[in-house]
Amino acid sequence: MNYETVIGLEVHVELATESKIFCSCSAKYGAEQNDSVCPACCGMPGMLPVTNKHVVDLGIMAGLLTNCRINRVTTFDKKSYYYPDLPCSYQITQWFSPICVDGGVEIETSQGKKIIGLKQIHMEEDAGKLVHDDWTDTSLVDFNRTSVPLCEIVSKPDLRSVEEVIAYLERLRTLLRFARVSNCRWEEGSMRCDVNLSIRPEGSTELGVRTEMKNMNSLSAIARAIEYEQARHIDALERGTEVLVQETRRWDDVKGQSFAMRNKETAADYRYFPDPNLVPIIIDDEWFDRVKSEMPELPEVKAARYVGELGLTEKDAETLTASRAMCDVFEAAYPLCGSAKDTASWLIGDCMGMLRKKKLTADDIAIDPVKLAEIIKMVTAGEINRNAGRRVLAAVMDEDADPRAYCEKHGLAAQNDEGAILEVVKKAIAANEKSVQDYKNGRTKAMQAIFGSIMKELRGNGDPQTIQRLLKEELDK
């Protein structure tokens, strides 16, 4: 029998705010354990929550990006939550009136384009982090993440394969990062995914027994987990290896298996009720229009403009628009240096190369566009050569150096006097008799050894094309 996989995703993204959702504690990642906490997010009696307005802004933005309908009156509710990583024994979330409903995200796979429906997007607070120490058989709690603002993006069960799941998550991540709703860093836990999966006979309209795998935090793990669960469900249906039950499961990426955690809760188990401490949020036209006006140009629109108006290749445009930070630098720099293509070349080639060496991404780029444009202009005008330009670029990225002052201090001005270069060429030929003889014997690569000694003598500041031409002329005499 042929089976169809039915998948729905609950994607949790931490919102890009300075402070938490209901208190003024820092929401930044990386603080020492329990350093970003206060009586409010630690659940001390009598402490009342106050809603962070920027969280609502980002919730509206997330809805606009995913074609949702924005509820103009939205409320917060309490969800019973008996785990030590949320000290109040409940989570503040949205159930009765979430901020966004009825959206859709278009994806493209080998099967073509498809819209994945969204049931809703709701705002809520994150839980803390439990750290289990097997050596002492204890569990410790870090409350730093408690009350960090989240948006939970709940899809409809419209996904049918690993390929569709990966395409959907990548598209969602691109949209949210580009609009700076969230940095969506899997490795930091600012993007996590719960995978709801069931199997049914092909052609059937009834859903099978659903299992949920919690807190998946990498695309590779999600793909492996889906493939494993598909096989487990089919084995259970065809061979009777087990009785499928609705449950929450944990994925062990090392063992490549999922394990039962607990029976899957229903809405009734969570006992939702309106939070009496938080008033309804009314999003009027002025508020809605302000957020809408801040919507960024979407990556695919921006890429098309780069190709059509600026003459970039599709590949370069796609590379640049993968990062909002890279686009911002590009758009500020190219009008100053007068060349979109040269700016793209420096960003994609040299800047990205330096970031990769530091194990950083395009989103981590921190360079003054004015200084980048100045470097490009100096190289284009022949004031310095490309190698010297790279040295200046490194100094600008590492130390925010002034390009011209750095060139003067380190003597990087290009040597353009052909007479002076010719003298160095003749000197190098005289000092490299073996390489000259090899060249005359037909080994043309021997010229590179002589070229290297010339560049060394000129401290890398000679124009490579001029040197190559003069060297070849002298050798061919």
Secondary structure, 3 states (H helix, E strand, C coil): CCEEEEEEEEEEEECCCCECCCCCCECCCCCCCCCCCCCCCCCCCCCCCCCCHHHHHHHHHHHHHCCCEECCEECCEEEECCCCCCCCCEEEECCCCCCEEEEEEEEEECCEEEEEEEEEEEEEECCCEEEEECCCCEEEEEHHHCCCEEEEEEECCCECCHHHHHHHHHHHHHHHHHCCCCCCCHHHCCEEEEEEEEEEECCCCCCCCCEEEEEECCHHHHHHHHHHHHHHHHHHHHHCCCCCCCEEEEEECCCCEEEEEEECCCHHHHCCEECCCCCCEECCHHHHHHHHHCCCCCHHHHHHHHHHHHCCCHHHHHHHCCCHHHHHHHHHHHHHHCCHHHHHHHHHHHHHHHHHHCCCCHHHCCCCHHHHHHHHHHHHCCCCCHHHHHHHHHHHHHHCCCHHHHHHHHCCCCECCHHHHHHHHHHHHHHCHHHHHHHHCCCCCHHHHHHHHHHHHCCCCECHHHHHHHHHHHHCC
